[in-house]
Amino acid sequence: MAAYLVVEAIITDREKFAAYARRVPDLVAAFGGEYVVLGGAAEALEGDWGDARLVVHRWPDMATARRFWNSPEYAEIKKLRENAGEFRVMLLEGRLKEELD
């Protein structure tokens, strides 16, 4: 079953975060993931989202996403975002509607 890595980010240092953001997409692709949501306008329809931004990666399965997340390559890149903001990350399984039919 597909897995989704959902990141909620409140960026406090855009310059520092930019160094991280430039490197992650290639690594996600190298590990078999793809971006479903990255950048773009956001509009809160309910609740207080503040300055939070969301990023969603799609992975073939939970194990593949974990291999990326726990890899030495990602650990090195992840250091670039230290003190650049606040982050919450969740990994979940799910199917797209068209996969249920």
Buried (B, 14 or more C-beta within 10 A) or exposed (E): EBBBBBBBBBBEEEEBBEEBBEBBBEBBEEBBBEBEBBEEEEEEEEEEBEEBBBBEBBBBEBEBBBBBBEBEEBEEBBEBBEEBBEBEEEBEEEEEEEEEE
